Amino acid sequence: MRGGYSPTQIDNVYMELNTPMNPAGNIGAAGIIVVGSRLSAKTEMLAVGGQPSFARTGKTRYVYWIVAREATLGSSVPLQAGYAYTNGTGNITVSWPKIDGKNISYDVLRTEGEGNDVTAPYGKGNFAVVTGVPQCAGDVCQTTDSQASLKMYAVTTNPSFEPVLMFWPGSVILSGGAYADLIIPSVTGVSPIVSTLANVPSVFADRCSTGTPGVYAVCFAGESAGNNQPRVVGTLLQNGPRTGGQAENVKGRLNFFNSPAASIAQSHIITLVDSDPAKTLADAIHRPSSDDKDTYIGTDVHAGGAPLFQSQLAFGAPVSISNYIANKGDGTHWKERLTEKEKIFTVPVAIQKGNTLTVGEGSPLSRMKIYSTPNVAATTVAAQSCTDVAPSVPGLTKADVITGITPPKALGNLSLNAYASATDSLTLHFCNPTTSSVTISPGVYTFLGVR
């Protein structure tokens, strides 16, 4: 399809967009279309494309997405196709370029937002305007959005159909496995980048001021303060192939290397929140001495010339360190929290078999368990004498210390203590100090065994 041509390189090419954009219909304009190749761009203005406007009746901004379906290959990623400003009433005609293929149909989805607040459809939600639109006869496909309630739709997690886009509206159109390396002030401030690749990077840029919803873009910097972007684009790093699975037990995608001869130092390796940004900016290499109130991940033991495998991990924060399970971190529903004064757990604390717990200068404890005896029969304890009853208690050993004995009901004048007399056996020692015989309370006795 490329005729054997090498990747495309663009250096300092200036582009402008004229209107009307497309004589074929309201399907917008493409800046650069890359099929099965690589685009390398170094320019002050990336390829100018424009997505079509389908309505301008109000202030609410709809964003339209097309999912192409092929009968045997499955569905594509949602492809951003245009927008509308609406007052919420009336019909909106949505159009998009035809994707070649006899067995193609289309699902038309819709979200809301503008700029960096645009979110591509993902997971399961109310996205669908219409599904199963048949292949169009001409070069332009159309459907009508009545602005009725959107239908539930499940976006495919791993799309298997990667259509070839010989035309699509946007700044850079990537299909057939194409990708782009961009060295520019902004990924795109004119129109979105559109890519058919799913779950692998297709755009690599030094700096991004505008996001690329639905496109896996790797950006290492946000926009400068001159444009005062309120949100900085996240940096996504690929950690394995899209298919075939990641090799097990390999070192991390981020690896902070030490020279083999270097000593292990007390240091912050990742500063999550800098408590003194002015101090950092004032330093020539932006790595001044760390502060107690930084939030960080690092090491805390200066081991001199010790080997690297003796390094020790440290976490730090000015107020607390919290651990969550199945929670995004709401400040409330943590399961474990460390503060300056205490360590708090909101889940049961279990010590696995074979391990011990030592509190202060006490003895190591390996097990604490509440036991129950079988029914103890009513037995008479003679006046001024003691009687032993030895019920079987599975799991009990002579190493267990017995405490907290609870009888089935009040013992009256009888006193009671207990001890583990043998494996799986408990001795209940009843004493009667009175001058009359007393009957033991029959039933189940419970106690705490500490080992």
Summary of the structure (lengths in Angstrom):
residues: 451
radius of gyration: 35.3
end to end distance: 75.8
largest distance: 115.1
contacts: 1220
relative contact order: 0.09
helix: 3%
strand: 38%
